[in-house]
């Protein structure tokens, strides 16, 4: 009897391991294909930033571009980012470490963010956020294999487009005026960027310091999941530790938070480990 039970247990363990291996590989193959599509849509072209192109922009925006870009800086078409940090879902949760890679295209706003979160040494989940052809989605999997959650729809599309806009300080030429993006004055230290794409419109107010660094971005176009429902919630990002990368000044650290009426909830702290541009 004991031998029979042992054989059954071993069989179940082997089956479980095979399921995780096969299902996890299928998930990774799908993510890799999504990454390929995003990167191949990000042709850099030959366009270059010229100081004369920003003369009509609000003062804080001109100050930002004068700080972050050099005259003649090539436009960014595609971006690869390696990052790490910590994350929490609820305010009472412990911080969970994560490592992630993100791939973006700026010609047609799109990205794939693929992260591994480790709440315990031998337990992990994988998260994949995608925005492609104007549609956003988000999914989480236990041990890379077992689906935990999936989210898509209009609110997810808007949140993903707003996320692209507020992550643009990592690839500053995407914040230059274009047929999709315009700047509107707010005050001597702030300006609003309005991004239109695929029938959606989102905006964010960016605050610049005297040096010209973007230090904060605020938007009302992001949604969070609350008991299975999406709730539109004010959201803020704080940018820190600017360094020169490939001729552009970008923040290496970003802290993001949800803003409630009586408090703010910091839920993610991210650091850029490596970033490359226009590299397929």
C-alpha positions as CSV (number, residue, x, y, z in Angstrom):
1,X,0.0,0.0,0.0
2,X,2.8,2.4,0.9
3,X,4.6,1.7,-2.3
4,X,1.4,2.3,-4.3
5,X,0.8,5.7,-2.5
6,X,4.4,6.7,-3.2
7,X,4.0,5.9,-6.9
8,X,0.8,8.0,-7.0
9,X,2.5,10.9,-5.2
10,X,5.5,10.8,-7.5
11,X,3.2,10.6,-10.5
12,X,1.3,13.7,-9.3
13,X,4.5,15.6,-8.7
14,X,5.9,14.7,-12.1
15,X,2.6,15.7,-13.8
16,X,2.6,19.0,-12.0
17,X,6.2,19.7,-13.0
18,X,5.5,18.9,-16.6
19,X,2.4,21.1,-16.6
20,X,4.4,24.0,-15.2
21,X,7.2,23.5,-17.7
22,X,5.0,23.1,-20.8
23,X,2.5,25.8,-19.9
24,X,5.2,28.2,-18.8
25,X,7.1,27.7,-22.1
26,X,3.9,28.4,-24.1
27,X,3.4,31.6,-22.1
28,X,7.0,32.7,-22.7
29,X,6.8,31.9,-26.4
30,X,3.7,34.1,-26.7
31,X,5.3,37.0,-24.8
32,X,8.4,36.7,-27.0
33,X,6.2,37.0,-30.1
34,X,4.4,40.0,-28.6
35,X,7.8,41.6,-28.0
36,X,8.9,40.9,-31.6
37,X,5.8,42.7,-32.9
38,X,6.3,45.7,-30.7
39,X,10.0,46.1,-31.6
40,X,9.4,45.7,-35.3
41,X,6.9,48.5,-35.3
42,X,9.4,50.9,-33.8
43,X,11.4,52.2,-36.8
44,X,13.5,55.1,-35.7
45,X,13.8,56.8,-39.1
46,X,16.1,59.7,-39.7
47,X,14.3,62.5,-37.8
48,X,16.3,64.5,-35.4
49,X,15.5,66.9,-32.6
50,X,16.2,70.6,-33.3
51,X,16.1,73.3,-30.7
52,X,14.2,75.6,-33.0
53,X,11.3,73.1,-32.9
54,X,10.4,73.9,-29.3
55,X,10.3,77.7,-29.5
56,X,6.5,77.8,-29.2
57,X,6.2,75.4,-26.3
58,X,5.4,76.5,-22.7
59,X,8.4,77.7,-20.7
60,X,8.7,74.6,-18.4
61,X,8.5,72.3,-21.4
62,X,11.3,74.2,-23.3
63,X,13.4,74.1,-20.1
64,X,12.9,70.3,-20.0
65,X,14.0,69.7,-23.6
66,X,16.9,72.0,-23.3
67,X,18.0,70.0,-20.3
68,X,17.4,66.5,-21.6
69,X,18.2,66.6,-25.3
70,X,21.1,68.0,-27.4
71,X,20.5,69.7,-30.7
72,X,20.5,67.0,-33.4
73,X,19.5,64.2,-31.1
74,X,18.0,61.3,-33.1
75,X,14.4,60.4,-32.4
76,X,13.9,57.2,-30.4
77,X,12.0,54.5,-32.3
78,X,12.3,51.4,-30.0
79,X,13.4,51.0,-26.4
80,X,14.6,48.0,-24.3
81,X,14.6,48.5,-20.5
82,X,15.9,46.2,-17.8
83,X,14.6,47.2,-14.3
84,X,14.1,45.9,-10.8
85,X,12.2,47.2,-7.8
86,X,9.5,46.4,-5.3
87,X,5.7,46.2,-5.6
88,X,2.6,45.8,-3.5
89,X,-1.0,45.3,-4.4
90,X,-2.6,46.5,-1.1
91,X,-1.4,49.0,1.4
92,X,-1.2,46.4,4.1
93,X,0.9,44.0,2.0
94,X,4.6,43.5,2.3
95,X,6.9,44.8,-0.4
96,X,7.5,42.1,-3.1
97,X,10.8,42.3,-5.1
98,X,10.6,42.1,-8.9
99,X,12.8,42.1,-11.9
100,X,11.4,43.1,-15.3
101,X,12.1,43.8,-18.9
102,X,10.1,46.3,-21.0
103,X,10.1,46.7,-24.7
104,X,8.5,49.8,-26.3
105,X,7.9,51.4,-29.7
106,X,7.3,55.1,-30.0
107,X,6.3,55.4,-33.6
108,X,3.0,53.6,-32.8
109,X,2.7,53.8,-29.0
110,X,3.1,50.3,-27.7
111,X,4.9,48.2,-25.1
112,X,5.3,44.8,-23.4
113,X,6.3,44.7,-19.8
114,X,7.3,41.3,-18.5
115,X,8.1,40.9,-14.8
116,X,8.9,38.1,-12.3
117,X,7.8,38.8,-8.7
118,X,9.0,36.6,-5.9
119,X,6.9,36.8,-2.7
120,X,8.9,33.8,-1.3
121,X,12.2,32.3,-2.2
122,X,10.7,29.3,-4.0
123,X,7.5,30.9,-5.1
124,X,7.1,33.3,-8.0
125,X,4.5,34.9,-10.3
126,X,4.9,36.4,-13.7
127,X,3.1,39.5,-14.9
128,X,2.7,40.7,-18.5
129,X,1.3,44.1,-19.4
130,X,0.8,44.9,-23.0
131,X,-0.3,47.8,-25.1
132,X,-0.4,47.2,-28.8
133,X,-2.5,48.7,-31.7
134,X,-4.4,50.8,-29.2
135,X,-5.4,47.8,-27.0
136,X,-4.2,47.1,-23.5
137,X,-4.2,43.9,-21.4
138,X,-2.7,42.6,-18.2
139,X,-2.2,39.1,-16.9
140,X,-0.6,37.3,-14.0
141,X,0.5,33.7,-13.7
142,X,1.5,31.6,-10.7
143,X,4.8,29.7,-11.4
144,X,4.6,31.1,-15.0
145,X,1.9,28.6,-15.8
146,X,-1.3,28.9,-13.9
147,X,-3.5,32.0,-14.7
148,X,-4.3,34.1,-11.7
149,X,-5.9,37.2,-13.4
150,X,-6.5,38.8,-16.7
151,X,-7.7,42.3,-17.5
152,X,-8.7,44.0,-20.7
153,X,-11.3,46.5,-22.0
154,X,-11.7,50.3,-22.5
155,X,-10.4,51.3,-19.1
156,X,-7.4,49.1,-19.5
157,X,-6.7,50.7,-22.9
158,X,-6.9,54.1,-21.4
159,X,-4.7,53.1,-18.4
160,X,-2.1,51.6,-20.8
161,X,-2.0,54.7,-23.0
162,X,-1.6,56.9,-19.9
163,X,1.2,54.7,-18.7
164,X,3.0,55.1,-22.0
165,X,2.7,58.8,-21.7
166,X,4.0,59.0,-18.1
167,X,6.9,56.6,-18.9
168,X,8.1,58.8,-21.8
169,X,10.7,60.6,-19.7
170,X,12.7,57.3,-20.2
171,X,12.6,58.1,-24.0
172,X,12.3,61.9,-24.2
173,X,11.8,62.4,-27.9
174,X,8.4,60.8,-27.5
175,X,7.3,63.9,-25.6
176,X,8.2,66.2,-28.5
177,X,5.1,67.7,-30.2
178,X,3.6,65.6,-33.0
179,X,0.3,64.8,-34.7
180,X,-0.6,62.8,-31.6
181,X,0.9,64.8,-28.8
182,X,0.5,68.5,-27.8
183,X,1.5,70.6,-24.8
184,X,-0.7,73.0,-23.0
185,X,0.5,75.6,-20.4
186,X,-0.4,75.3,-16.7
187,X,2.0,77.5,-14.8
188,X,5.6,78.5,-14.6
189,X,6.7,75.0,-13.5
190,X,4.1,72.7,-15.0
191,X,2.5,71.9,-18.4
192,X,-0.1,69.4,-19.6
193,X,0.7,66.8,-22.2
194,X,-2.3,65.5,-24.2
195,X,-1.8,62.3,-26.1
196,X,-4.3,61.0,-28.7
197,X,-4.1,57.6,-30.2
198,X,-6.5,55.1,-31.9
199,X,-9.6,57.0,-30.8
200,X,-8.4,57.5,-27.2
201,X,-7.3,60.7,-25.5
202,X,-5.3,60.8,-22.2
203,X,-3.4,63.6,-20.5
204,X,-0.9,64.2,-17.7
205,X,0.4,67.2,-16.0
206,X,4.2,67.2,-15.8
207,X,6.1,69.3,-13.2
208,X,9.6,70.5,-14.0
209,X,12.2,71.8,-11.5
210,X,14.5,74.8,-12.2
211,X,17.1,72.6,-13.8
212,X,14.6,71.3,-16.3
213,X,14.1,67.8,-14.9
214,X,10.6,66.3,-14.9
215,X,10.1,65.5,-11.2
216,X,6.5,64.6,-11.1
217,X,3.6,63.5,-13.4
218,X,-0.1,63.4,-12.4
219,X,-3.0,61.9,-14.4
220,X,-6.6,61.1,-13.9
221,X,-6.7,58.6,-16.8
222,X,-5.7,55.4,-14.9
223,X,-7.9,52.8,-13.4
224,X,-7.3,50.3,-10.6
225,X,-9.1,47.1,-9.8
226,X,-11.2,47.2,-6.7
227,X,-13.2,44.1,-5.9
228,X,-13.4,43.1,-9.5
229,X,-14.4,46.6,-10.7
230,X,-12.2,49.2,-12.4
231,X,-12.2,52.6,-10.5
232,X,-10.8,55.7,-12.1
233,X,-8.2,57.0,-9.5
234,X,-5.8,59.9,-9.6
235,X,-2.2,58.7,-10.0
236,X,1.2,60.3,-9.6
237,X,4.8,59.3,-10.5
238,X,7.9,60.8,-9.0
239,X,11.1,60.8,-11.0
240,X,14.6,60.9,-9.5
241,X,18.3,60.3,-10.1
242,X,18.7,61.8,-13.6
243,X,21.7,60.5,-15.6
244,X,22.9,60.8,-19.2
245,X,22.2,57.8,-21.3
246,X,23.0,57.8,-25.1
247,X,23.1,61.6,-25.0
248,X,19.7,62.1,-23.2
249,X,19.1,62.9,-19.5
250,X,16.6,60.4,-18.1
251,X,15.5,59.4,-14.6
252,X,16.9,56.1,-13.3
253,X,14.4,55.8,-10.5
254,X,10.6,56.2,-10.5
255,X,8.1,55.8,-7.6
256,X,4.4,55.5,-8.4
257,X,1.3,56.0,-6.2
258,X,-2.5,56.1,-6.2
259,X,-3.9,59.3,-4.7
260,X,-7.0,59.0,-2.6
261,X,-8.9,61.9,-0.9
262,X,-7.2,61.5,2.4
263,X,-3.9,59.8,1.6
264,X,-1.6,58.4,-1.1
265,X,-0.6,54.8,-1.6
266,X,2.9,54.2,-3.0
267,X,2.6,50.8,-4.7
268,X,5.8,50.5,-6.9
269,X,9.4,51.6,-6.7
270,X,11.4,51.0,-9.9
271,X,15.0,51.4,-10.9
272,X,16.4,51.3,-14.5
273,X,19.3,48.9,-14.6
274,X,20.0,49.1,-18.3
275,X,18.3,50.9,-21.3
276,X,19.1,50.8,-25.0
277,X,17.5,52.6,-27.9
278,X,16.8,51.7,-31.6
279,X,18.3,48.2,-31.1
280,X,16.1,45.4,-32.6
